[in-house]
Amino acid sequence: MINTEKTLTGVGVGRGLVVGSVRRMPDPLPEPARTPSAMTPADELARATTALSATAKDLRARGEVAGGVAKEVLDALALMADDTMLLKNVTTRIEAGTTAERSVFEAFAEFAAIMESAGGYMAERAGDLGDVANRVIARILGVSAPGVPQSTTPFVLVARDLAPADTALLDFDIVQALVTTDGGPTSHTAILAREKGLPAIVGVHGAEILVDGDTVLVDARQGELVVHPSAERVESALAEADARAAARATTAGPGILADGHKISLLANIGSATSAVAAVAAHAEGIGLFRTEFLFLDSETAPSVDVQQAEYAAVFEQFGGQKVVVRVLDAGADKPLPFLTDEGEENPALGRRGIRALFAHEEILRNQLTAISRAAAASSAEVWVMAPMIATVDETEMFVGMCREVGISTAGVMIEVPSSALLADRILEVADFVSIGTNDLTQYTVAADRLLGSVSELQDPWNPAVLRLIREVGQAGEQSGKPVGVCGEAAADPMLAVVLIGLGVTSLSMSSIALADVRAEISRFTLVEARKLAERALSARNSAEARAAVSGAFTQ
């Protein structure tokens, strides 16, 4: 038991500030013993297939209840339990005399090892297989699978990491915040916590010392977990949390700085369903409409007519407002059988984004045609942009194709250092640019954004990243063209002010983050935002940059 105040750090998700009591997630089931089976292979196989089928059904049912991103995640897990190759592996082991539970354990472990060896996104998802295996084994043994502790009083949930199936159905009236020792900013825990607006800190070194009943202060904005905080610190934190809540409750309308300078506050969406949440959150439009949802579950690219109908469903919700559509961004962690190359050793640096589309030009032309037709029948102000642009030549080619199909406002995403450094030349061709800070950070610091092992480098506060953003902001000011940010950095209220100071004219984020950002930027003038940006730029590292700015937010 810790008796004195101690501060642990990790990667914060969201801006929430919570004081609560710890409840730990139970450890996974123990590894099944390697004992010979006392049953016939047929009986053991029946136990295994019944458990696999029931687990898949349960995961899909949880997904239907959770909806949104959680449904997509849980459906993917259900497919793991239904996998025919995995069942074949289990069957082979059972026929050799192994028990059902041991066969399931070994089969899943083998598949997980294959995914881990693939690296990148696949390695991150290998941990999900362990959760599915635990659930199947628990059913075979007739015991409860490890899960979120049951409680009638609120608590801060602490775990090694949370399985998607657990995170998706958290009771937000009971679970106040999430703290994990594993995982990075792109883990399922972080993604789902961000979508639900639940404060979280992931990758907290030292959190294993926490025990049930410990009082903790969770400050997601700072990425700090204070164990056994003093009474004075608790009082101050609760007052700050109340102030933040009051500011969120009273904020609405467009983004305006204290001096009247306007900043468009837009939403990131992935479908017509998520567009509804953007409308409810008073988004001024859409800054990033991800179109991958139409393609990811398909063996072939959808037709122009199918695409047109889906785009129209989004556009009709934003009549008279801006909707920025990103054409298909596939490759790396989002491979598609009809578009991307197989077997690339480092797909994040391979044929992804616009490179893949240029290699399959008919897919790009069909998508642009569908967008153009849907836009023509709508009153929305439709802009279109290309992902992963690295050169001026790529910009010219994409903008030219947009013009051919009648798209009048065509831009590109700045996600790699080369395009940031060439922003002035790119804006001679493009009508606007939008900065994707997730990838820009990844390529600037040479750290895969899907790997928790290098998550500490995945920080958009890095002065090197901020300098690249300043290059783009200055190019926008000189050309008189819009510069947006649609990466996760835009959802950080403190960093949002810095981005404005760097020359950004619009910020696009998850709908749930809009209120916090709207309230925070209203406290500062453009001159003050520029001064804060200079403070961050002069820092030596991310921590210094954040600290140099944070003082202005506590005054």
C-alpha positions as CSV (number, residue, x, y, z in Angstrom):
1,M,0.0,0.0,0.0
2,I,1.3,3.4,-1.0
3,N,1.1,5.9,1.9
4,T,2.6,9.0,0.2
5,E,1.7,10.9,-2.9
6,K,3.4,9.6,-6.0
7,T,3.0,10.6,-9.7
8,L,3.1,8.1,-12.5
9,T,3.0,9.1,-16.2
10,G,1.7,7.6,-19.4
11,V,-0.1,8.6,-22.6
12,G,-3.3,10.6,-21.8
13,V,-6.4,10.1,-23.9
14,G,-8.9,12.9,-23.7
15,R,-8.9,15.9,-21.3
16,G,-10.8,14.5,-18.3
17,L,-9.8,14.9,-14.7
18,V,-11.1,12.4,-12.2
19,V,-10.5,11.5,-8.6
20,G,-11.6,8.0,-7.7
21,S,-10.9,4.7,-6.0
22,V,-9.0,1.9,-7.9
23,R,-10.5,-1.4,-8.9
24,R,-8.1,-3.8,-10.7
25,M,-9.0,-6.1,-13.6
26,P,-8.5,-9.8,-12.7
27,D,-5.6,-11.5,-14.3
28,P,-6.2,-13.8,-17.3
29,L,-7.0,-17.4,-16.8
30,P,-4.0,-19.7,-16.1
31,E,-2.5,-21.6,-19.0
32,P,-4.4,-25.0,-19.4
33,A,-2.3,-28.0,-18.3
34,R,-0.7,-30.3,-20.8
35,T,-2.6,-33.4,-19.5
36,P,-3.9,-36.1,-21.9
37,S,-7.6,-36.0,-22.6
38,A,-9.8,-38.5,-20.7
39,M,-12.6,-38.0,-23.4
40,T,-12.9,-39.2,-26.9
41,P,-11.7,-36.8,-29.6
42,A,-15.3,-36.4,-30.8
43,D,-16.4,-35.2,-27.3
44,E,-13.4,-32.9,-27.0
45,L,-14.1,-31.4,-30.5
46,A,-17.7,-30.9,-29.6
47,R,-16.7,-28.9,-26.5
48,A,-14.3,-26.8,-28.5
49,T,-16.6,-26.0,-31.5
50,T,-19.5,-25.2,-29.1
51,A,-17.4,-22.8,-27.2
52,L,-15.9,-21.2,-30.3
53,S,-19.4,-20.7,-31.8
54,A,-20.8,-19.3,-28.6
55,T,-17.9,-16.9,-28.1
56,A,-18.3,-15.5,-31.6
57,K,-22.0,-15.1,-31.1
58,D,-21.5,-13.3,-27.8
59,L,-18.9,-10.9,-29.3
60,R,-21.3,-10.0,-32.1
61,A,-24.1,-9.4,-29.7
62,R,-21.9,-7.1,-27.6
63,G,-21.0,-5.3,-30.8
64,E,-24.7,-4.7,-31.7
65,V,-25.2,-3.2,-28.3
66,A,-22.1,-1.0,-28.4
67,G,-22.4,0.2,-31.9
68,G,-19.9,2.6,-33.6
69,V,-16.2,1.7,-33.7
70,A,-16.7,-0.8,-30.9
71,K,-19.0,-2.9,-33.2
72,E,-16.4,-3.0,-35.9
73,V,-13.8,-4.1,-33.4
74,L,-16.0,-6.9,-31.9
75,D,-17.1,-8.1,-35.3
76,A,-13.4,-8.5,-36.2
77,L,-12.8,-10.5,-33.0
78,A,-15.8,-12.7,-33.7
79,L,-14.3,-13.6,-37.1
80,M,-11.2,-14.8,-35.2
81,A,-13.3,-17.2,-33.2
82,D,-15.0,-18.4,-36.4
83,D,-11.8,-18.8,-38.4
84,T,-11.8,-22.1,-40.3
85,M,-8.0,-22.4,-40.3
86,L,-8.0,-22.0,-36.5
87,L,-10.7,-24.7,-36.1
88,K,-8.6,-27.0,-38.3
89,N,-5.6,-26.3,-36.1
90,V,-7.7,-27.1,-33.0
91,T,-9.1,-30.2,-34.5
92,T,-5.6,-31.6,-35.4
93,R,-4.5,-31.1,-31.8
94,I,-7.6,-32.8,-30.3
95,E,-7.2,-35.8,-32.7
96,A,-3.7,-36.2,-31.3
97,G,-5.1,-36.6,-27.8
98,T,-5.0,-33.0,-26.4
99,T,-7.8,-31.6,-24.4
100,A,-10.1,-29.0,-25.9
101,E,-8.9,-26.2,-23.7
102,R,-5.3,-26.9,-24.3
103,S,-5.8,-27.3,-28.0
104,V,-7.6,-23.9,-28.2
105,F,-4.8,-22.3,-26.1
106,E,-2.1,-23.7,-28.4
107,A,-3.9,-22.8,-31.6
108,F,-4.5,-19.3,-30.6
109,A,-1.0,-18.9,-29.4
110,E,0.4,-20.1,-32.7
111,F,-1.8,-17.6,-34.6
112,A,-0.7,-14.8,-32.3
113,A,2.9,-15.6,-32.8
114,I,2.4,-15.3,-36.6
115,M,0.8,-11.9,-36.2
116,E,3.5,-10.7,-33.8
117,S,6.2,-11.7,-36.3
118,A,4.4,-9.6,-39.0
119,G,5.0,-6.4,-36.9
120,G,3.1,-3.2,-37.1
121,Y,-0.7,-3.2,-36.9
122,M,-0.8,-7.0,-36.9
123,A,1.5,-7.2,-33.9
124,E,-0.7,-4.8,-32.0
125,R,-3.8,-6.9,-32.7
126,A,-2.1,-10.2,-31.6
127,G,-3.0,-9.4,-28.0
128,D,-6.7,-9.5,-29.0
129,L,-6.3,-13.2,-29.9
130,G,-5.4,-13.8,-26.3
131,D,-8.7,-12.3,-25.1
132,V,-10.7,-14.4,-27.5
133,A,-8.8,-17.5,-26.4
134,N,-9.5,-16.7,-22.8
135,R,-13.2,-16.4,-23.5
136,V,-13.4,-19.7,-25.4
137,I,-11.4,-21.6,-22.7
138,A,-13.6,-20.1,-20.0
139,R,-16.7,-21.5,-21.8
140,I,-15.1,-24.9,-22.2
141,L,-14.3,-25.1,-18.5
142,G,-17.6,-23.6,-17.5
143,V,-16.1,-20.7,-15.6
144,S,-16.4,-16.9,-15.9
145,A,-14.0,-15.2,-18.2
146,P,-11.9,-12.4,-16.7
147,G,-13.7,-9.1,-17.2
148,V,-14.5,-5.7,-15.7
149,P,-15.1,-5.9,-11.9
150,Q,-18.8,-5.5,-11.0
151,S,-19.5,-2.6,-8.6
152,T,-22.4,-0.4,-7.6
153,T,-20.1,2.5,-6.8
154,P,-17.9,4.5,-9.2
155,F,-14.2,3.4,-9.6
156,V,-11.1,3.9,-11.7
157,L,-10.4,0.7,-13.7
158,V,-6.8,-0.4,-13.7
159,A,-5.6,-3.2,-15.9
160,R,-2.7,-4.5,-17.8
161,D,-4.7,-3.7,-20.9
162,L,-8.4,-3.9,-21.7
163,A,-9.8,-6.3,-24.2
164,P,-12.1,-4.6,-26.8
165,A,-15.0,-6.8,-25.7
166,D,-14.7,-5.3,-22.2
167,T,-14.1,-1.7,-23.2
168,A,-17.0,-1.7,-25.6
169,L,-19.6,-2.3,-22.9
170,L,-18.2,-0.3,-20.0
171,D,-20.8,1.3,-17.7
172,F,-19.8,4.9,-17.9
173,D,-21.9,5.7,-14.8
174,I,-19.6,3.4,-12.8
175,V,-16.2,3.4,-14.6
176,Q,-14.8,6.9,-14.1
177,A,-11.5,6.4,-16.0
178,L,-9.2,3.8,-17.5
179,V,-5.5,3.2,-16.6
180,T,-3.5,0.5,-18.3
181,T,0.2,-0.5,-17.9
182,D,0.3,-1.7,-21.6
183,G,-0.9,-0.3,-24.9
184,G,-0.2,2.9,-26.7
185,P,-2.2,5.8,-28.2
186,T,-3.5,3.6,-31.0
187,S,-4.5,0.6,-28.9
188,H,-8.1,-0.5,-28.9
189,T,-8.4,0.8,-25.3
190,A,-7.3,4.3,-26.4
191,I,-9.4,4.3,-29.6
192,L,-12.6,3.3,-27.8
193,A,-12.0,5.5,-24.8
194,R,-11.5,8.4,-27.1
195,E,-14.7,7.7,-29.0
196,K,-16.7,7.4,-25.8
197,G,-15.1,10.4,-24.1
198,L,-13.8,8.4,-21.2
199,P,-10.6,9.7,-19.6
200,A,-7.8,7.3,-19.9
201,I,-4.0,7.0,-19.5
202,V,-2.4,4.1,-21.3
203,G,1.1,2.7,-21.0
204,V,1.5,3.9,-17.4
205,H,4.9,2.6,-16.1
206,G,4.6,1.5,-12.4
207,A,0.8,1.2,-12.3
208,E,1.2,-2.5,-11.3
209,I,1.8,-1.2,-7.7
210,L,-1.8,-0.1,-7.5
211,V,-4.2,-2.1,-5.4
212,D,-8.0,-2.1,-4.9
213,G,-9.0,0.9,-2.8
214,D,-6.1,3.2,-3.6
215,T,-7.2,6.8,-4.2
216,V,-5.9,8.2,-7.5
217,L,-6.2,11.4,-9.4
218,V,-6.4,10.8,-13.2
219,D,-5.4,13.8,-15.3
220,A,-5.7,12.6,-18.9
221,R,-4.7,16.0,-20.3
222,Q,-1.4,15.9,-18.6
223,G,-1.0,12.1,-18.9
224,E,-0.5,12.0,-15.1
225,L,-1.7,9.5,-12.5
226,V,-1.3,10.8,-8.9
227,V,-1.5,8.0,-6.4
228,H,-2.8,9.0,-2.9
229,P,-3.0,12.7,-3.7
230,S,-3.0,15.2,-0.9
231,A,-6.3,16.7,0.3
232,E,-5.3,20.1,-1.2
233,R,-4.5,18.5,-4.5
234,V,-7.8,16.7,-4.6
235,E,-9.7,19.9,-3.8
236,S,-7.9,21.8,-6.5
237,A,-8.5,19.0,-9.0
238,L,-12.2,18.8,-8.3
239,A,-12.6,22.5,-8.7
240,E,-10.8,22.4,-12.0
241,A,-12.9,19.5,-13.2
242,D,-16.1,21.5,-12.3
243,A,-14.8,24.5,-14.2
244,R,-14.1,22.4,-17.3
245,A,-17.5,20.9,-17.1
246,A,-19.2,24.3,-16.8
247,A,-17.2,25.6,-19.8
248,R,-18.3,22.6,-21.9
249,A,-21.9,23.0,-20.9
250,T,-22.1,26.6,-22.0
251,T,-20.2,26.3,-25.2
252,A,-21.9,26.3,-28.6
253,G,-21.7,27.9,-32.0
254,P,-18.6,28.6,-34.1
255,G,-15.0,28.6,-33.0
256,I,-14.0,32.2,-32.0
257,L,-10.9,33.4,-30.2
258,A,-11.1,36.0,-27.5
259,D,-10.4,38.8,-30.0
260,G,-13.0,37.6,-32.5
261,H,-10.7,35.7,-34.8
262,K,-12.6,32.8,-36.3
263,I,-11.3,29.2,-36.4
264,S,-13.5,26.6,-38.0
265,L,-14.2,23.7,-35.7
266,L,-15.0,20.6,-37.7
267,A,-15.6,16.9,-37.0
268,N,-13.9,13.7,-38.2
269,I,-16.4,11.1,-39.3
270,G,-16.3,7.7,-41.0
271,S,-20.0,7.2,-42.1
272,A,-23.4,8.8,-42.2
273,T,-24.1,7.4,-38.7
274,S,-21.2,9.2,-37.1
275,A,-22.2,12.3,-39.0
276,V,-25.3,12.5,-36.7
277,A,-23.0,12.9,-33.6
278,A,-21.2,15.7,-35.4
279,V,-24.4,17.6,-35.9
280,A,-25.4,17.1,-32.3
281,A,-22.0,18.4,-31.2
282,H,-22.5,21.7,-33.2
283,A,-19.7,20.9,-35.6
284,E,-19.4,23.7,-38.3
285,G,-18.9,21.0,-40.9
286,I,-16.8,17.9,-41.6
287,G,-13.0,18.3,-41.8
288,L,-12.3,14.6,-42.5
289,F,-14.8,12.3,-44.0
290,R,-13.0,8.9,-44.1
291,T,-14.4,6.9,-47.0
292,E,-12.7,3.6,-46.1
293,F,-15.8,2.2,-44.5
294,L,-17.2,1.5,-48.0
295,F,-14.1,-0.5,-49.1
296,L,-12.6,-2.3,-46.1
297,D,-15.1,-5.3,-46.0
298,S,-15.3,-5.7,-49.8
299,E,-13.5,-8.1,-52.1
300,T,-13.9,-5.6,-54.9
301,A,-14.3,-1.8,-55.0
302,P,-18.0,-0.7,-54.7
303,S,-19.6,0.7,-57.8
304,V,-20.0,4.4,-58.6
305,D,-23.8,4.2,-57.8
306,V,-23.2,2.6,-54.4
307,Q,-20.6,5.1,-53.4
308,Q,-22.7,8.0,-54.6
309,A,-25.6,7.0,-52.4
310,E,-23.4,6.7,-49.3
311,Y,-21.7,10.1,-49.9
312,A,-25.1,11.8,-50.5
313,A,-26.4,10.5,-47.1
314,V,-23.6,12.4,-45.4
315,F,-23.8,15.5,-47.5
316,E,-27.5,16.0,-46.9
317,Q,-26.8,16.4,-43.1
318,F,-24.5,19.4,-43.8
319,G,-26.4,21.6,-46.2
320,G,-24.6,24.9,-46.7
321,Q,-21.6,23.6,-44.7
322,K,-18.2,22.3,-45.6
323,V,-17.6,18.6,-46.0
324,V,-14.0,17.6,-46.7
325,V,-13.9,14.1,-48.2
326,R,-10.7,12.1,-48.2
327,V,-10.4,9.6,-51.0
328,L,-9.7,6.0,-50.0
329,D,-6.6,5.8,-47.8
330,A,-5.6,2.1,-47.9
331,G,-2.4,0.3,-47.3
332,A,-0.2,-0.2,-44.2
333,D,-2.7,-1.2,-41.5
334,K,-5.6,-1.1,-43.9
335,P,-4.7,-3.6,-46.7
336,L,-7.2,-4.3,-49.5
337,P,-7.0,-7.3,-51.8
338,F,-8.0,-5.3,-54.9
339,L,-5.8,-2.4,-54.3
340,T,-2.6,-2.9,-52.1
341,D,0.4,-5.0,-52.6
342,E,1.1,-8.1,-50.6
343,G,4.3,-9.0,-48.9
344,E,5.8,-5.5,-48.5
345,E,8.3,-5.6,-45.7
346,N,7.4,-2.1,-44.5
347,P,4.0,-1.2,-45.9
348,A,3.9,2.1,-44.0
349,L,6.6,3.2,-46.4
350,G,5.3,1.4,-49.4
351,R,2.4,1.7,-51.8
352,R,-0.2,3.2,-49.6
353,G,-2.6,6.1,-49.8
354,I,-2.4,8.0,-53.1
355,R,0.3,5.8,-54.4
356,A,-2.0,2.8,-54.3
357,L,-4.8,4.8,-56.0
358,F,-2.5,6.0,-58.8
359,A,-1.5,2.4,-59.4
360,H,-5.2,1.5,-59.8
361,E,-6.4,4.7,-61.4
362,E,-9.8,3.4,-62.3
363,I,-10.7,3.0,-58.6
364,L,-9.7,6.6,-57.9
365,R,-11.6,7.9,-61.0
366,N,-14.7,6.0,-60.0
367,Q,-14.6,7.4,-56.5
368,L,-14.0,11.0,-57.7
369,T,-17.0,10.6,-60.1
370,A,-19.2,9.3,-57.3
371,I,-18.2,12.2,-55.0
372,S,-18.8,14.8,-57.8
373,R,-22.2,13.4,-58.6
374,A,-23.3,13.4,-55.0
375,A,-22.0,16.9,-54.4
376,A,-23.8,18.2,-57.5
377,A,-27.1,17.0,-56.0
378,S,-26.3,18.5,-52.6
379,S,-26.2,22.0,-51.1
380,A,-23.1,21.0,-49.0
381,E,-19.8,22.7,-49.8
382,V,-17.8,19.6,-50.8
383,W,-14.0,19.6,-50.8
384,V,-11.9,16.6,-51.7
385,M,-8.4,15.7,-50.6
386,A,-5.8,13.0,-51.3
387,P,-3.9,11.1,-48.5
388,M,-0.1,10.6,-48.3
389,I,0.9,13.2,-50.8
390,A,4.7,13.5,-50.9
391,T,5.5,15.6,-54.0
392,V,4.3,18.5,-56.0
393,D,3.9,16.1,-59.0
394,E,1.5,14.0,-57.1
395,T,-0.5,17.1,-56.2
396,E,-0.7,18.2,-59.8
397,M,-1.9,14.8,-60.9
398,F,-4.6,14.5,-58.2
399,V,-5.9,18.1,-58.6
400,G,-6.0,17.6,-62.4
401,M,-8.2,14.4,-62.0
402,C,-10.5,16.3,-59.7
403,R,-11.0,19.1,-62.2
404,E,-11.7,16.6,-65.0
405,V,-14.8,15.2,-63.1
406,G,-16.0,18.6,-62.0
407,I,-14.7,18.9,-58.4
408,S,-13.9,22.6,-57.9
409,T,-12.1,22.5,-54.5
410,A,-9.2,19.9,-54.4
411,G,-6.6,19.7,-51.8
412,V,-4.1,17.3,-50.2
413,M,-3.1,15.9,-46.8
414,I,0.3,16.9,-45.4
415,E,1.4,13.7,-43.6
416,V,5.1,13.3,-44.5
417,P,7.9,15.8,-43.9
418,S,8.6,16.2,-47.7
419,S,5.1,17.7,-48.3
420,A,5.4,19.9,-45.2
421,L,8.6,21.3,-46.5
422,L,7.2,21.8,-50.0
423,A,3.9,23.3,-48.7
424,D,4.5,26.6,-50.5
425,R,4.9,24.8,-53.8
426,I,2.0,22.4,-53.2
427,L,-0.3,25.3,-52.4
428,E,0.5,26.8,-55.8
429,V,-1.5,23.9,-57.2
430,A,-3.9,22.7,-54.4
431,D,-6.8,24.8,-53.1
432,F,-6.1,23.8,-49.5
433,V,-4.1,21.5,-47.3
434,S,-5.0,19.4,-44.2
435,I,-2.3,18.2,-41.8
436,G,-2.6,14.6,-40.5
437,T,-0.6,14.8,-37.3
438,N,-0.7,11.1,-36.6
439,D,1.3,10.1,-39.7
440,L,3.3,13.3,-39.8
441,T,4.6,12.5,-36.3
442,Q,5.2,8.9,-37.2
443,Y,7.4,9.8,-40.2
444,T,9.1,12.7,-38.5
445,V,10.4,10.6,-35.6
446,A,10.6,7.3,-37.5
447,A,8.4,5.4,-35.0
448,D,5.6,3.2,-36.1
449,R,2.4,4.8,-34.7
450,L,0.9,1.3,-34.3
451,L,3.6,0.0,-32.0
452,G,3.1,0.5,-28.2
453,S,6.9,-0.1,-27.7
454,V,7.7,3.3,-29.3
455,S,4.5,5.1,-28.2
456,E,6.5,7.6,-26.2
457,L,7.8,9.0,-29.5
458,Q,4.3,9.4,-30.9
459,D,3.8,12.9,-29.5
460,P,2.7,15.8,-31.7
461,W,4.1,18.2,-29.1
462,N,7.6,17.2,-30.5
463,P,9.1,20.5,-31.5
464,A,10.3,18.9,-34.8
465,V,6.7,18.2,-35.7
466,L,5.6,21.7,-34.6
467,R,8.3,23.2,-36.8
468,L,6.9,21.3,-39.8
469,I,3.4,22.5,-39.0
470,R,4.7,26.1,-38.9
471,E,6.2,25.6,-42.4
472,V,2.7,24.6,-43.6
473,G,1.0,27.4,-41.7
474,Q,3.3,30.0,-43.1
475,A,2.8,28.7,-46.6
476,G,-1.0,29.0,-46.1
477,E,-0.7,32.6,-44.9
478,Q,1.5,33.5,-47.8
479,S,-0.9,31.9,-50.4
480,G,-4.1,33.0,-48.7
481,K,-5.3,29.4,-48.7
482,P,-6.8,27.3,-45.8
483,V,-4.6,25.1,-43.6
484,G,-6.5,22.5,-41.5
485,V,-5.4,19.9,-38.9
486,C,-7.5,16.7,-38.8
487,G,-5.2,14.5,-36.7
488,E,-5.6,13.6,-33.0
489,A,-3.6,16.8,-32.2
490,A,-6.6,18.9,-33.0
491,A,-8.6,17.3,-30.1
492,D,-6.1,18.4,-27.5
493,P,-7.4,21.8,-26.4
494,M,-4.0,23.1,-25.2
495,L,-2.3,22.0,-28.4
496,A,-5.2,23.4,-30.5
497,V,-4.3,26.9,-29.3
498,V,-0.7,26.3,-30.3
499,L,-1.8,25.0,-33.7
500,I,-3.8,28.2,-34.3
501,G,-0.6,30.2,-33.4
502,L,1.3,28.2,-36.0
503,G,-1.1,29.4,-38.7
504,V,-3.8,26.7,-38.8
505,T,-7.2,28.0,-39.9
506,S,-9.4,25.0,-39.0
507,L,-9.4,22.1,-36.6
508,S,-11.1,18.8,-37.1
509,M,-11.6,16.2,-34.4
510,S,-13.8,13.5,-32.9
511,S,-17.2,15.1,-32.2
512,I,-16.9,14.5,-28.4
513,A,-13.8,16.8,-28.3
514,L,-15.4,19.8,-29.9
515,A,-16.9,21.3,-26.7
516,D,-13.6,21.3,-24.8
517,V,-11.6,22.8,-27.8
518,R,-14.3,25.4,-28.4
519,A,-14.2,26.5,-24.8
520,E,-10.5,26.6,-24.5
521,I,-9.6,28.6,-27.6
522,S,-12.1,31.2,-26.6
523,R,-9.9,32.2,-23.8
524,F,-7.0,33.4,-26.0
525,T,-6.4,36.0,-28.6
526,L,-4.5,35.3,-31.8
527,V,-1.5,37.2,-30.5
528,E,-1.5,35.1,-27.4
529,A,-1.8,31.9,-29.4
530,R,1.2,32.9,-31.4
531,K,3.3,33.6,-28.3
532,L,2.4,30.2,-26.9
533,A,3.4,28.6,-30.2
534,E,6.8,30.3,-30.0
535,R,7.2,28.9,-26.5
536,A,6.5,25.4,-27.8
537,L,8.8,25.8,-30.8
538,S,11.7,26.9,-28.6
539,A,11.6,23.7,-26.4
540,R,14.1,20.8,-26.7
541,N,11.5,18.0,-26.5
542,S,7.8,17.2,-26.2
543,A,7.7,17.4,-22.4
544,E,9.4,20.9,-22.4
545,A,7.0,22.1,-25.1
546,R,3.9,21.0,-23.2
547,A,5.2,22.4,-19.9
548,A,6.1,25.7,-21.6
549,V,2.5,26.2,-22.7
550,S,0.6,24.6,-19.8
551,G,1.2,27.4,-17.4
552,A,-1.1,29.7,-19.4
553,F,-3.9,27.2,-19.1
554,T,-3.9,27.2,-15.3
555,Q,-4.1,30.9,-14.8
